[in-house]
Amino acid sequence: MAYEYVDGNALAGPLLEVFALDMTAAIEQCASCGRAGPVATLRVYSRAPGLVARCPGCDEVVLRYLRGPAAAWLDVRGAVSLQIPLPPET
């Protein structure tokens, strides 16, 4: 059974609550297949508790995000790295 998903831009609002930057532009590298690309290109599923983001190359879980009333959990064990673009220093 195929589940419907949206792209990684669905993570913009939830991740903005945790980080002070737009994380959809961050470059993630999949721990399973090595594919690298912006978080916005991940396939995000919301039928689980929280959001589950899968690699569009191999379909492995790269990121999980769950928000409770007083805390948020971010699991990125499916990513080798997460390169976060920063604004220029002033």
Secondary structure by P-SEA (a helix, b strand, c coil): cbbbbbccccaaaaaaaccccccccbbbbbcccccccccccbbbbcccccbbbbbcccccccbbbbbcccbbbbbcccccbbbbbbcccc
